[in-house]
Amino acid sequence: MSLFPRAGFDGTMKGFLAETPLQGRVAMKTGSMKGVQSYSGYLLDAEGQPTHLLVFIVNGFRCSRASLKNAIQRLLLDTFSVSLQDETHQ
């Protein structure tokens, strides 16, 4: 897990999910080449242990990389915000 940059904190993930409930709770590597963007890694629990495997590979997208990144961030926030709220109430 130490090889994966944490969202909002490290390397290529420093601006990803920064100042959101998922900051520090997503650890992913990024990759790109012409017409391709990928993210892969893990959603982490409060103790830093992986709970979900995350993989996004987008090929031939027609929007900007920034728009694609924003869409993936929104998807992650929409998908996992409920489970994070449940975790804080335990």
All heavy atoms as an XYZ file, in Angstrom:
692
protein
N       0.812     -1.193      0.000
C       0.000      0.000      0.000
C       0.861      1.266      0.000
O       0.411      2.289     -0.481
C      -0.914      0.025      1.221
C      -2.027     -0.995      1.199
S      -3.091     -0.953     -0.236
C      -3.636      0.700     -0.223
N       2.057      1.182      0.502
C       2.903      2.378      0.577
C       3.321      2.888     -0.803
O       3.734      4.032     -0.933
C       4.135      2.091      1.430
O       4.948      1.112      0.802
N       3.200      2.060     -1.838
C       3.550      2.476     -3.193
C       2.449      3.274     -3.881
O       2.682      3.898     -4.906
C       3.890      1.251     -4.046
C       5.078      0.418     -3.583
C       5.236     -0.803     -4.478
C       6.339      1.245     -3.573
N       1.255      3.252     -3.319
C       0.114      3.930     -3.926
C      -0.043      5.327     -3.333
O      -0.231      5.471     -2.126
C      -1.175      3.139     -3.680
C      -1.291      1.901     -4.499
C      -0.623      0.744     -4.151
C      -2.087      1.890     -5.634
C      -0.737     -0.397     -4.910
C      -2.205      0.750     -6.404
C      -1.526     -0.395     -6.043
N      -0.012      6.360     -4.181
C      -0.262      7.717     -3.678
C      -1.682      7.835     -3.118
O      -2.618      7.250     -3.660
C      -0.114      8.597     -4.918
C       0.622      7.780     -5.910
C       0.299      6.350     -5.610
N      -1.826      8.580     -2.040
C      -3.138      8.790     -1.416
C      -3.793     10.051     -1.967
O      -3.153     11.095     -2.101
C      -2.999      8.923      0.096
C      -2.503      7.655      0.732
C      -3.485      7.111      1.683
N      -2.957      5.882      2.276
C      -3.310      5.471      3.448
N      -4.141      6.159      4.182
N      -2.828      4.343      3.909
N      -5.080      9.934     -2.256
C      -5.859     11.054     -2.789
C      -5.783     12.252     -1.855
O      -5.969     12.122     -0.645
C      -7.312     10.634     -2.985
N      -5.486     13.395     -2.440
C      -5.413     14.631     -1.685
C      -4.086     14.882     -1.010
O      -3.891     15.929     -0.400
N      -3.140     13.925     -1.115
C      -1.882     14.071     -0.396
C      -0.620     13.879     -1.234
O       0.339     14.624     -1.081
C      -1.809     13.097      0.792
C      -2.796     13.385      1.874
C      -3.865     12.533      2.077
C      -2.673     14.494      2.675
C      -4.792     12.789      3.071
C      -3.593     14.768      3.683
C      -4.658     13.899      3.873
N      -0.573     12.845     -2.065
C       0.689     12.420     -2.661
C       0.707     12.463     -4.187
O      -0.276     12.112     -4.832
C       1.014     10.966     -2.259
C       0.982     10.724     -0.780
O       1.579     11.530     -0.051
O       0.357      9.734     -0.354
N       1.843     12.827     -4.722
C       2.156     12.679     -6.136
C       1.046     13.048     -7.094
O       0.432     14.109     -6.987
N       0.764     12.146     -8.037
C      -0.246     12.401     -9.064
C      -1.656     12.471     -8.494
O      -2.578     12.904     -9.170
C      -0.206     11.314    -10.159
O      -0.390     10.036     -9.540
C       1.108     11.337    -10.924
N      -1.830     12.059     -7.254
C      -3.149     12.069     -6.612
C      -3.339     13.268     -5.688
O      -4.372     13.389     -5.037
C      -3.337     10.775     -5.808
C      -3.373      9.517     -6.660
S      -4.772      9.480     -7.784
C      -6.111      9.297     -6.637
N      -2.372     14.169     -5.642
C      -2.422     15.283     -4.695
C      -3.679     16.142     -4.848
O      -4.294     16.532     -3.865
C      -1.177     16.153     -4.813
C      -1.064     17.148     -3.699
C       0.303     17.760     -3.645
C       0.411     18.581     -2.370
N       1.773     18.909     -2.059
N      -4.100     16.424     -6.060
C      -5.296     17.231     -6.272
C      -6.571     16.416     -6.416
O      -7.662     16.965     -6.476
N      -6.457     15.108     -6.447
C      -7.596     14.212     -6.663
C      -8.345     14.020     -5.351
O      -7.756     13.631     -4.348
C      -7.076     12.869     -7.195
C      -8.112     11.976     -7.794
C      -8.485     12.120     -9.114
C      -8.696     10.974     -7.049
C      -9.435     11.276     -9.689
C      -9.634     10.122     -7.609
C     -10.008     10.282     -8.922
N      -9.634     14.328     -5.346
C     -10.494     14.189     -4.167
C     -10.026     15.006     -2.967
O     -10.423     14.735     -1.827
C     -10.642     12.706     -3.768
C     -11.326     11.819     -4.801
C     -11.143     10.355     -4.465
C     -12.807     12.160     -4.914
N      -9.189     16.011     -3.203
C      -8.711     16.864     -2.111
C      -9.885     17.593     -1.474
O     -10.822     18.003     -2.155
C      -7.686     17.859     -2.639
N      -9.846     17.699     -0.170
C     -10.864     18.398      0.614
C     -12.267     17.826      0.409
O     -13.258     18.542      0.371
C     -10.822     19.897      0.334
C      -9.475     20.511      0.700
C      -9.422     22.002      0.453
O     -10.481     22.662      0.501
O      -8.313     22.491      0.213
N     -12.331     16.504      0.255
C     -13.605     15.784      0.181
C     -13.580     14.695      1.251
O     -12.526     14.417      1.829
C     -13.804     15.111     -1.202
O     -12.925     13.980     -1.305
C     -13.575     16.085     -2.346
N     -14.705     14.041      1.500
C     -14.713     12.939      2.478
C     -13.788     11.775      2.090
O     -13.414     10.981      2.954
C     -16.173     12.479      2.497
C     -16.942     13.664      2.049
C     -16.062     14.373      1.059
N     -13.404     11.687      0.812
C     -12.532     10.595      0.370
C     -11.048     10.959      0.384
O     -10.210     10.129      0.034
C     -12.943     10.121     -1.028
C     -14.276      9.392     -1.105
C     -14.597      9.022     -2.546
C     -14.290      8.164     -0.226
N     -10.718     12.174      0.782
C      -9.296     12.544      0.870
C      -8.591     11.574      1.815
O      -9.048     11.324      2.920
C      -9.142     13.964      1.394
C      -7.682     14.367      1.527
C      -7.513     15.828      1.878
O      -8.184     16.675      1.314
N      -6.632     16.108      2.804
N      -7.499     10.997      1.346
C      -6.730     10.043      2.139
C      -7.332      8.657      2.208
O      -6.705      7.736      2.709
N      -8.557      8.480      1.716
C      -9.252      7.188      1.785
C      -9.191      6.425      0.474
O      -9.691      5.313      0.378
C     -10.724      7.406      2.159
C     -10.942      8.085      3.502
C     -10.516      7.216      4.675
N     -11.314      6.024      4.792
C     -12.454      5.942      5.471
N     -12.939      6.985      6.092
N     -13.101      4.796      5.526
N      -8.571      7.037     -0.549
C      -8.378      6.392     -1.842
C      -6.883      6.401     -2.131
O      -6.232      7.436     -2.017
C      -9.158      7.122     -2.960
C      -8.794      6.587     -4.327
C     -10.657      7.005     -2.727
N      -6.350      5.241     -2.467
C      -4.943      5.114     -2.836
C      -4.902      4.527     -4.236
O      -5.377      3.408     -4.450
C      -4.206      4.212     -1.846
N      -4.384      5.309     -5.205
C      -4.421      4.856     -6.595
C      -3.180      5.292     -7.355
O      -2.593      6.325     -7.063
C      -5.637      5.419     -7.333
C      -6.935      4.827     -6.910
S      -8.287      5.063     -8.106
C      -8.594      6.786     -7.990
N      -2.850      4.496     -8.340
C      -1.845      4.853     -9.340
C      -2.605      5.348    -10.569
O      -3.719      4.934    -10.837
C      -0.996      3.634     -9.714
C      -0.207      3.025     -8.572
C       0.925      3.901     -8.129
C       2.104      3.738     -9.065
N       3.237      4.569     -8.742
N      -1.965      6.254    -11.295
C      -2.562      6.785    -12.517
C      -1.696      6.411    -13.707
O      -0.505      6.137    -13.565
C      -2.695      8.314    -12.458
O      -1.389      8.886    -12.388
C      -3.506      8.751    -11.252
N      -2.309      6.415    -14.866
C      -1.563      6.171    -16.092
C      -2.271      6.831    -17.255
O      -3.490      6.958    -17.254
N      -1.487      7.287    -18.223
C      -2.110      7.901    -19.386
C      -1.213      7.763    -20.607
O      -0.003      7.578    -20.489
C      -2.386      9.388    -19.123
O      -1.179     10.091    -18.921
N      -1.859      7.813    -21.742
C      -1.202      7.903    -23.036
C      -2.243      8.487    -23.980
O      -3.374      8.747    -23.556
C      -0.671      6.555    -23.509
C      -1.680      5.434    -23.527
S      -0.951      3.824    -23.737
C      -1.001      3.651    -25.485
N      -1.896      8.713    -25.200
C      -2.811      9.381    -26.125
C      -4.178      8.686    -26.151
O      -4.287      7.516    -26.514
C      -2.210      9.401    -27.524
C      -3.033     10.195    -28.506
C      -2.371     10.275    -29.850
C      -3.226     11.106    -30.783
N      -2.640     11.191    -32.111
N      -5.207      9.432    -25.732
C      -6.564      8.909    -25.777
C      -6.923      7.912    -24.699
O      -8.000      7.331    -24.735
N      -6.046      7.704    -23.728
C      -6.304      6.717    -22.669
C      -5.963      7.338    -21.317
O      -4.939      7.999    -21.169
C      -5.461      5.440    -22.858
C      -5.732      4.432    -21.748
C      -5.704      4.824    -24.226
N      -6.829      7.111    -20.330
C      -6.552      7.514    -18.955
C      -6.950      6.365    -18.052
O      -7.999      5.744    -18.252
C      -7.367      8.764    -18.579
C      -7.129      9.256    -17.168
C      -5.715      9.780    -16.963
O      -5.232     10.588    -17.731
N      -5.048      9.302    -15.933
N      -6.107      6.063    -17.067
C      -6.443      4.977    -16.153
C      -6.118      5.362    -14.717
O      -5.219      6.156    -14.449
C      -5.699      3.699    -16.536
O      -4.307      3.891    -16.397
N      -6.895      4.794    -13.821
C      -6.695      4.899    -12.380
C      -6.935      3.509    -11.816
O      -7.913      2.852    -12.170
C      -7.718      5.839    -11.737
C      -7.639      7.279    -12.172
C      -8.351      7.742    -13.272
C      -6.883      8.189    -11.460
C      -8.299      9.065    -13.663
C      -6.819      9.527    -11.842
C      -7.529      9.956    -12.938
O      -7.470     11.269    -13.314
N      -6.083      3.051    -10.923
C      -6.349      1.771    -10.266
C      -5.756      1.798     -8.863
O      -4.694      2.367     -8.630
C      -5.786      0.594    -11.070
O      -4.392      0.725    -11.216
N      -6.490      1.211     -7.947
C      -6.043      1.186     -6.562
C      -7.142      0.709     -5.644
O      -7.916     -0.175     -6.004
N      -7.232      1.341     -4.472
C      -8.101      0.842     -3.409
C      -8.835      1.962     -2.687
O      -8.309      3.060     -2.525
C      -7.274      0.099     -2.352
C      -6.511     -1.065     -2.912
C      -5.185     -0.921     -3.299
C      -7.119     -2.306     -3.061
C      -4.477     -1.984     -3.827
C      -6.412     -3.380     -3.590
C      -5.091     -3.207     -3.971
O      -4.406     -4.262     -4.488
N     -10.027      1.637     -2.201
C     -10.697      2.444     -1.196
C     -10.248      1.878      0.145
O     -10.183      0.652      0.322
C     -12.218      2.325     -1.334
C     -13.026      3.098     -0.302
C     -12.915      4.601     -0.557
C     -14.485      2.661     -0.320
N      -9.927      2.745      1.087
C      -9.395      2.325      2.377
C     -10.379      2.631      3.497
O     -11.096      3.629      3.450
C      -8.082      3.065      2.653
C      -7.036      3.002      1.541
C      -5.870      3.923      1.858
C      -6.570      1.580      1.313
N     -10.370      1.790      4.522
C     -11.202      2.070      5.690
C     -10.486      3.070      6.605
O      -9.398      3.561      6.277
C     -11.583      0.781      6.425
C     -10.405      0.042      7.050
O      -9.296      0.622      7.197
O     -10.593     -1.138      7.411
N     -11.073      3.365      7.733
C     -10.517      4.362      8.651
C      -9.137      3.978      9.175
O      -8.345      4.839      9.550
C     -11.474      4.586      9.813
N      -8.828      2.693      9.176
C      -7.519      2.217      9.635
C      -6.507      2.084      8.494
O      -5.384      1.623      8.707
C      -7.655      0.866     10.359
C      -8.298      0.955     11.726
C      -9.812      1.104     11.628
O     -10.419      0.437     10.768
O     -10.381      1.892     12.401
N      -6.914      2.440      7.273
C      -6.015      2.363      6.132
C      -5.956      1.006      5.459
O      -5.085      0.756      4.629
N      -6.903      0.135      5.772
C      -6.958     -1.190      5.151
C      -7.868     -1.152      3.929
O      -8.927     -0.522      3.954
C      -7.480     -2.224      6.156
C      -6.574     -2.421      7.351
C      -5.189     -2.873      6.933
O      -5.031     -3.846      6.198
N      -4.169     -2.159      7.392
N      -7.483     -1.838      2.848
C      -8.304     -1.836      1.632
C      -9.649     -2.527      1.848
O      -9.714     -3.574      2.484
C      -7.469     -2.614      0.613
C      -6.189     -2.956      1.263
C      -6.251     -2.593      2.694
N     -10.704     -1.895      1.329
C     -12.042     -2.489      1.392
C     -12.626     -2.745      0.009
O     -13.483     -3.603     -0.141
C     -13.015     -1.576      2.163
O     -13.099     -0.316      1.497
C     -12.556     -1.375      3.598
N     -12.194     -1.972     -0.981
C     -12.691     -2.104     -2.346
C     -11.543     -1.917     -3.320
O     -10.670     -1.068     -3.106
C     -13.739     -1.018     -2.661
C     -14.983     -1.121     -1.864
N     -15.067     -0.714     -0.549
C     -16.216     -1.574     -2.203
C     -16.287     -0.912     -0.114
N     -17.007     -1.432     -1.094
N     -11.579     -2.684     -4.398
C     -10.650     -2.511     -5.512
C     -11.288     -1.525     -6.485
O     -12.473     -1.636     -6.805
C     -10.411     -3.851     -6.208
C      -9.543     -3.844     -7.454
C      -8.119     -3.432     -7.101
C      -9.571     -5.206     -8.114
N     -10.505     -0.537     -6.943
C     -10.997      0.482     -7.867
C     -10.180      0.442     -9.148
O      -8.950      0.508     -9.095
C     -10.858      1.871     -7.248
C     -11.482      2.079     -5.869
C     -11.059      3.425     -5.291
C     -12.996      1.973     -5.960
N     -10.845      0.328    -10.297
C     -10.156      0.330    -11.588
C     -10.995      1.116    -12.587
O     -12.180      0.828    -12.778
C      -9.925     -1.097    -12.130
C      -9.246     -1.052    -13.489
C      -9.121     -1.936    -11.149
N     -10.370      2.116    -13.190
C     -10.990      2.906    -14.250
C     -10.024      2.931    -15.421
O      -8.873      3.330    -15.266
C     -11.231      4.355    -13.810
C     -12.152      4.492    -12.646
C     -11.655      4.548    -11.358
C     -13.517      4.574    -12.842
C     -12.500      4.687    -10.274
C     -14.375      4.708    -11.763
C     -13.860      4.762    -10.477
N     -10.494      2.514    -16.583
C      -9.713      2.625    -17.820
C     -10.652      3.234    -18.858
O     -11.684      2.649    -19.189
C      -9.185      1.266    -18.299
C      -8.291      0.634    -17.232
C      -8.414      1.439    -19.613
C      -7.856     -0.787    -17.537
N     -10.303      4.413    -19.321
C     -11.143      5.129    -20.278
C     -10.339      5.290    -21.561
O      -9.246      5.857    -21.554
C     -11.590      6.494    -19.728
C     -12.535      7.171    -20.694
C     -12.219      6.336    -18.351
N     -10.887      4.781    -22.641
C     -10.208      4.774    -23.929
C     -11.015      5.602    -24.937
O     -12.226      5.455    -25.029
C     -10.089      3.327    -24.422
C      -9.277      3.194    -25.673
O      -8.539      4.094    -26.042
N      -9.420      2.067    -26.337
N     -10.350      6.474    -25.671
C     -11.002      7.230    -26.729
C     -11.955      8.299    -26.242
O     -12.920      8.625    -26.925
N     -11.719      8.855    -25.064
C     -12.617      9.885    -24.552
C     -12.499     11.160    -25.384
O     -11.473     11.435    -25.975
C     -12.357     10.159    -23.065
C     -10.952     10.547    -22.720
C     -10.579     11.879    -22.671
C      -9.999      9.577    -22.440
C      -9.284     12.244    -22.350
C      -8.705      9.929    -22.117
C      -8.345     11.268    -22.074
N     -13.569     11.944    -25.423
C     -13.614     13.140    -26.268
C     -13.635     14.434    -25.458
O     -13.603     15.509    -26.019
C     -14.819     13.077    -27.182
C     -14.709     11.907    -28.141
C     -15.958     11.747    -28.948
N     -15.876     10.478    -29.656
C     -16.236     10.313    -30.890
N     -16.715     11.321    -31.576
N     -16.138      9.143    -31.449
N     -13.693     14.313    -24.160
C     -13.666     15.495    -23.297
C     -12.216     15.755    -22.869
O     -11.320     14.981    -23.193
C     -14.547     15.279    -22.070
S     -14.025     13.888    -21.027
N     -12.005     16.804    -22.129
C     -10.663     17.080    -21.622
C     -10.328     16.089    -20.500
O     -11.228     15.507    -19.888
C     -10.587     18.507    -21.077
O     -11.378     18.633    -19.912
N      -9.044     15.917    -20.236
C      -8.633     15.057    -19.119
C      -9.161     15.600    -17.798
O      -9.543     14.840    -16.912
C      -7.117     14.917    -19.062
C      -6.577     14.002    -20.127
C      -5.097     13.677    -19.912
N      -4.573     13.076    -21.110
C      -4.675     11.776    -21.421
N      -5.270     10.953    -20.600
N      -4.176     11.322    -22.547
N      -9.199     16.915    -17.666
C      -9.724     17.521    -16.438
C     -11.199     17.171    -16.246
O     -11.629     16.846    -15.137
C      -9.526     19.030    -16.468
N     -11.978     17.205    -17.328
C     -13.397     16.836    -17.238
C     -13.559     15.366    -16.879
O     -14.433     15.004    -16.079
C     -14.117     17.128    -18.551
O     -14.162     18.503    -18.792
N     -12.737     14.520    -17.472
C     -12.777     13.093    -17.165
C     -12.426     12.852    -15.700
O     -13.115     12.107    -14.996
C     -11.822     12.332    -18.086
C     -11.743     10.831    -17.873
C     -13.095     10.171    -18.094
C     -10.689     10.238    -18.782
N     -11.378     13.494    -15.223
C     -10.967     13.373    -13.822
C     -12.104     13.801    -12.901
O     -12.407     13.118    -11.918
C      -9.718     14.224    -13.583
C      -9.262     14.281    -12.151
C      -8.064     15.206    -12.039
C      -7.763     15.571    -10.613
N      -6.642     16.521    -10.506
N     -12.753     14.921    -13.207
C     -13.871     15.396    -12.389
C     -15.019     14.400    -12.379
O     -15.649     14.182    -11.343
C     -14.343     16.763    -12.870
C     -13.355     17.856    -12.549
O     -12.547     17.734    -11.630
N     -13.396     18.933    -13.312
N     -15.303     13.796    -13.520
C     -16.387     12.815    -13.597
C     -16.071     11.579    -12.742
O     -16.952     11.056    -12.048
C     -16.631     12.410    -15.046
N     -14.838     11.132    -12.761
C     -14.442      9.972    -11.950
C     -14.508     10.320    -10.464
O     -14.973      9.523     -9.648
C     -13.053      9.461    -12.370
C     -13.153      8.844    -13.774
C     -12.507      8.454    -11.364
C     -11.829      8.495    -14.414
N     -14.084     11.521    -10.104
C     -14.184     11.952     -8.710
C     -15.648     11.975     -8.250
O     -15.973     11.487     -7.165
C     -13.561     13.340     -8.526
C     -12.055     13.323     -8.668
C     -11.466     14.701     -8.508
O     -10.958     15.026     -7.441
N     -11.549     15.533     -9.556
N     -16.539     12.531     -9.085
C     -17.965     12.575     -8.749
C     -18.524     11.162     -8.581
O     -19.297     10.894     -7.653
C     -18.758     13.332     -9.812
C     -18.652     14.830     -9.704
C     -19.669     15.547    -10.588
N     -19.659     15.096    -11.978
C     -18.883     15.587    -12.932
N     -18.033     16.551    -12.666
N     -18.946     15.112    -14.155
N     -18.143     10.253     -9.478
C     -18.605      8.867     -9.386
C     -18.167      8.236     -8.066
O     -18.962      7.594     -7.378
C     -18.076      8.055    -10.574
C     -18.398      6.565    -10.561
C     -19.896      6.331    -10.628
C     -17.703      5.872    -11.709
N     -16.914      8.429     -7.700
C     -16.418      7.873     -6.437
C     -17.144      8.479     -5.240
O     -17.543      7.757     -4.320
C     -14.911      8.092     -6.309
C     -14.044      7.216     -7.208
C     -12.612      7.737     -7.239
C     -14.086      5.775     -6.732
N     -17.322      9.784     -5.246
C     -18.016     10.435     -4.134
C     -19.469      9.985     -4.043
O     -19.970      9.703     -2.950
C     -17.929     11.954     -4.275
C     -16.549     12.531     -3.984
C     -16.436     13.952     -4.518
C     -16.234     12.475     -2.504
N     -20.154      9.889     -5.181
C     -21.546      9.439     -5.182
C     -21.668      7.987     -4.732
O     -22.599      7.632     -4.016
C     -22.172      9.590     -6.568
C     -22.398     11.030     -6.980
O     -22.299     11.927     -6.111
O     -22.648     11.264     -8.181
N     -20.735      7.155     -5.142
C     -20.794      5.724     -4.838
C     -20.472      5.427     -3.384
O     -21.126      4.594     -2.759
C     -19.824      4.944     -5.748
O     -20.161      5.206     -7.116
C     -19.879      3.454     -5.469
N     -19.482      6.107     -2.825
C     -18.987      5.721     -1.507
C     -19.353      6.671     -0.374
O     -19.054      6.378      0.777
C     -17.473      5.528     -1.550
C     -17.086      4.354     -2.389
C     -16.439      4.539     -3.599
C     -17.381      3.067     -1.991
C     -16.086      3.452     -4.383
C     -17.047      1.977     -2.771
C     -16.396      2.170     -3.973
N     -20.035      7.761     -0.633
C     -20.351      8.692      0.451
C     -21.269      8.064      1.493
O     -21.111      8.294      2.688
C     -20.967      9.978     -0.094
O     -22.210      9.717     -0.708
N     -22.215      7.233      1.088
C     -23.125      6.594      2.033
C     -22.365      5.635      2.937
O     -22.545      5.642      4.155
C     -24.265      5.855      1.292
C     -25.101      5.041      2.252
C     -25.114      6.852      0.536
N     -21.474      4.829      2.378
C     -20.735      3.873      3.208
C     -19.807      4.583      4.181
O     -19.605      4.124      5.289
C     -19.959      2.873      2.343
O     -18.971      3.530      1.578
N     -19.257      5.733      3.802
C     -18.408      6.488      4.719
C     -19.240      7.079      5.846
O     -18.797      7.106      6.992
C     -17.667      7.596      3.977
C     -16.575      7.139      3.009
C     -16.018      8.334      2.260
C     -15.480      6.402      3.728
N     -20.449      7.536      5.547
C     -21.322      8.064      6.598
C     -21.702      6.957      7.576
O     -21.708      7.168      8.784
C     -22.573      8.678      5.987
C     -22.305      9.961      5.260
C     -23.521     10.474      4.503
O     -24.598      9.875      4.544
N     -23.348     11.579      3.811
N     -22.000      5.768      7.082
C     -22.320      4.637      7.942
C     -21.153      4.300      8.851
O     -21.335      3.968     10.017
C     -22.706      3.399      7.114
C     -24.028      3.586      6.386
O     -24.800      4.486      6.763
O     -24.273      2.812      5.437
N     -19.947      4.378      8.332
C     -18.742      4.045      9.105
C     -18.556      4.996     10.285
O     -18.142      4.579     11.352
C     -17.533      4.120      8.167
C     -16.241      3.640      8.759
C     -15.138      3.702      7.728
O     -15.093      2.820      6.850
O     -14.326      4.638      7.816
N     -18.872      6.268     10.101
C     -18.678      7.239     11.185
C     -19.724      7.099     12.279
O     -19.524      7.600     13.376
C     -18.702      8.687     10.640
O     -19.956      8.936     10.015
C     -17.578      8.920      9.653
N     -20.837      6.413     12.014
C     -21.880      6.243     13.014
C     -21.760      4.935     13.804
O     -22.597      4.627     14.614
C     -23.258      6.300     12.340
C     -23.607      7.661     11.844
N     -22.962      8.254     10.798
C     -24.527      8.557     12.271
C     -23.471      9.447     10.580
N     -24.413      9.666     11.452
N     -20.732      4.179     13.554
C     -20.591      2.881     14.248
C     -19.959      3.049     15.601
O     -19.262      3.905     15.930
C     -19.754      1.921     13.403
C     -20.463      1.517     12.159
C     -19.635      0.561     11.299
O     -18.535      0.168     11.654
N     -20.188      0.192     10.174
